[in-house]
């Protein structure tokens, strides 16, 4: 992760809690621009992370997260169709509201460990991000936009995977405190 250290992205890639809240605290206006929400095939990494077979309906939501009009993160969430009639049904009606509001306001939802990874420049995820970025902003995606973090959220045994890809310039913003608050056990 040497190049990540050089950019200072490490703090963002490992920051616990809501990315939406952290990004919002770095500016005046935070917004979620929905690029696509549709039924689509799972990518191999999503299938593996969710422990799902190769077949089945999957709802995919792809968004740009902007602060003061500047796009800083491209994110993709994926949930298997059978979970949309149960614990993740609220995903269908999110619109331009942050997914984080749904994920962090419910104590029954548990998040896996964050997994930073470099996205392959010639892979399907990178191609999809570049195409949507160009359509949404009218400019090319930053050439060095390669680092992401992935995690899986579980509620009632059903899982939702989130992948967030960062613009290198996000490292110029302070992600705030990185320590998790210890949960009190009764």
N, C-alpha and C positions, 0 to 999 in steps of 0.2 A: 504494500500500500504506500510505497514511497512517494509517488506522484500525488496521492491524496494528501499526504502530510504537507507537501510543498504548497498546495492550494489552500490548505486549511479546511478541507471538506470533512475531515475526520469527525469533528464535533457534530456536524449536521448528520452525517451517516449513522452516528451512534446515539443521537439525542433521543431519549425516551419520551413518551407522552405524545401529545397531538402535534404533528407537524404544522397543521393549520394555525394553531394558536401561536406557535413559535414564529412562523412566518408573519402572521398578522402583527405581532409585537414589534416587528422591524420597520413598520411604516404606518401610514395613515389609513390607506384603503386596501383591504384584502378582498380578493374575489376568486371564485372558482368558475372557470370557463369550461363548460362541458363540450368536448369535441365529438364524442360518440358514446352512445349507450345502446348496445345491441346484443343480440344472440350471436355468438361466435365460437369457433373451436378453441379449446384450451391449447395453449402452447405447452411443450414438454415440461418446462420448469414449473408451470402452474399445475399441471396434472400431478407431477411428483410431489410438490409442496402440499397439495390438497388430498393426496392419496386416492385419486380418482381414476377410473378406467378411461380408455381412450374415447369412449362414446358418451353422449349425453349433452343436453342443452346447458350452455353456460352463458351467463349474463356478464358482459364486459363493459366497464365504464372507463373512459379515458378523458382526462381533464388537464388543463393548464392551471397552475396556481400562480396568481399574480399578486404583486404588492405594488401599490401606486402605479398600476398599469404595466409594470415590468414582469414578464414571465420568468419565473425562477425554477419551477418544477413541472415536469410532465409526469403524470401518475396514471397507472392502470390498475384497476381492481377487477377481480374475477371471482365469481361465485357460481357453483353448480346450480342448475335450475331447480333441483329438488329442495334446495335450502331457501328458495325464494317464497315458498308457500309457508315457511316456518319462521325460524329466527331471523332471517335476513330479508324479509318481505319489505321492510322500509327502504331498502336500497332502490327499489323500483321508483319510488316517488321523491327521491332526493332533489332532483333538478340541479340548480346551481348552489345548493347548500353544501358545505363541506362534509365529506364522509366522516371526518373526525368527530363531528357532533354526535353522530350515531354510535361510533366506536368507544368513545370515552365517557359517555354519560350513563352507561349501563354497567354496573359492577359485575354482572354475570358474564361479561365478555373478557376473555383472556387473550393476551398477545404473546406470540412466540418471540424468541430472541431475534433482534434485528440482524439481518445478514447482508452486509455490504458486499457488492460485487461489481465488477467492471462489465459493462454490456458490450458484447461483440459488435464491432462497427458494421459488419455485413450481415448481421442476424435480422430476423423478422421484427423484433422489438425496436431495434434502432431504426430500421427502415420506416416502420409505422410512426415512430416519434418524429422523424425528420419530415415525413410527408404532412402530418397533421400540424407540425410547427409552422411550416411554410404556408399552409392554407390559413392558419389562425392569425399569424403575425405579418405575413408578407415578406418575411426574411428567412434566411437559412438558420437552422439550429446552430448554436455554437459548436465549432469543430471539436472542442475538447469535452463536450457533454457526453461522458461515458460512464460516470459512476452512479450507481443506484443503491437503494437499500430495499430489502424485501422482508415481509413478515406475514404471518398468518394469524388471523383473529378467529377465535372459536367461541361459539355460543350454543349451548344445548347440543354439543357434539357436531355441529355443522360449522364448516370453515369458509372463510373469505380471505383471499390473498391480495395483498397490496404491494405494488412495486412503485417506487418513487425515484425518478431520475433527475439529478440536480444540474443546474447551470453552474459552471465553475465560479462565476461571480457571486454566488450565494455565500461563498466563503468570506466575502467582505462584510457580511452582516453577522451580528452577534446572535447565536442561537439561544442565549440566555442560560440559566443554570442547568447543568446536565445531570444533577443528582436526582434520583427518584426519591419521592417521599416514602418513608417506611410506612407500610400499612399496619395499623394497630390490629392485633388479633385479640379476639374476645375469649 
